[in-house]
Amino acid sequence: MSNPKISPAFDPLLAETGPNDKHDAIVVYRAPVAETPRLRGRLRTLRQRLDRVKARAAAQRPVQAKLFEDYQAASSKRLARNQELAAAPIGSSTLPVAALEVTRKTLPALAKQPDVVAVLPNQKIHREP
């Protein structure tokens, strides 16, 4: 892949599969930083820390939803009949990271999304005994 947003780790993975085979991907996207009151020094209480995390998650949910929607729309033209790709937030939407399914045909469409920063394969890692 020649797109700098797409990890070169996809190259061997995609070379071994067909154009419509699904692969799990991790997508890092740009999300707005929520306006939260500045607290002097350390965040004083656990409640204040939690409120700040919740505010940031709420601010990025619309960006994440638009990313999913736009990717599904762009991918629908490239997919085989009756094929759908899954998309889900990782965690509680507290980080600008999501899990998506991609194919060789849809990966470029995902990378073209303006808020996408990086796309990486989500691969299982096995420890050698």
N, C-alpha and C positions, 0 to 999 in steps of 0.2 A: 504494500500500500504506500502511496506517495504522499498521503495527507499527513501533515505533522501532528494532527490531533489523534490519529489512529496509531496505537502502539505497534511497533514492528513484530511484537510477539504474536500477532495475528497471522503473519505470513505463513509459517509452517502449518498452522492450524487450518487455515483456509485452503492451502494447497492440497490438503489430503481429503477434502470434502467437496460435495457438489454445490452449485450456486444457490440452491434453496435449502440446504441443510442449516439447521438452527444451531447457534452457539451462544452461550451465556457471556454477557459482557458487563463490565462495570463502567458506568459513565460518571464522570466528574463534570459538573456544570456550574456556571457562574450564577450566583444568587445575590439578591440585594441584602445589604446588612440592615437589619431592623434598627430603627431609631429607638434607642433605650437610654434612659437617664444615665449620665456618667456618675459613677460612684467614686468617691475619692479613695485612693489607696486600694486596698483589697476589697473585693465584694464582701460586704459585711456578714450576710447571713446566707444560709442554704436556700432560703425562700427567694432571696434576691437573685441568686445564681440560677435557680430554676426558672424564675420569671424571665430572665434574660435569654435562656436557651429556648423557652417556649415562644418568645417574641421573634427570635431569629427563625425558628421553624415555621411559624405562621407567615413570615415575610417571604420565605422561599417556596411555600406550597404552590402559589399561582405560577411561578416560573417552572416548577417541576411538572405541573399539570399541563402547561402549554408545551413543554418539551415532549411529553408523552403523546399528546394529541397531534402535534405537528409531525412527529416521527411516524406515528401510525398512518397519518394521511399520506406522507411521502412514500412510505413503504408499501402501501396498498397497491400502488402502480407496478411495483417490482416483484411482488410475491406471486407464488404459484396459486392457483385457484384454491379457495377455502383454507388458506394458510393465514394464521394470525400469529403475531409476536407478542409475548408477554412483556410487561413493564411494571416495575414495583419499586417503591422507595426502599432504601436500606435503613433499618432502624425506624425511628419515629419522625422521619423527615428533619432531623436535627442537623444533619450534615448534607451538603449539596452533592450527594452521591446516590446513584440509583442502579438497580439491576435491570438489564434489558436483554431481550433475545435479539440477535442479529443474524443476518445471512450475508453471504458474499455480496449479494445484490443490494442489500439495504444498509450495509455499513457506511458507504459513502454518503447516503442521505442523512444518516445520523450525524456524521461529522460536519455536515453543512449547517446544522442547526446553530444559530448564532450564540446561544448560551452554553454550548458544549465546549468544554476545555480539553478533555481527554477521554479516549475510549480504550479500555484495556480488556483483554480476555479474562474471564473469571474461571480460572482453572483450579482444579483440586491439586494440592501439593501432597505428595506422599513422602513420608520419612523413611529412609532406608534403615533397616534394623542394625 
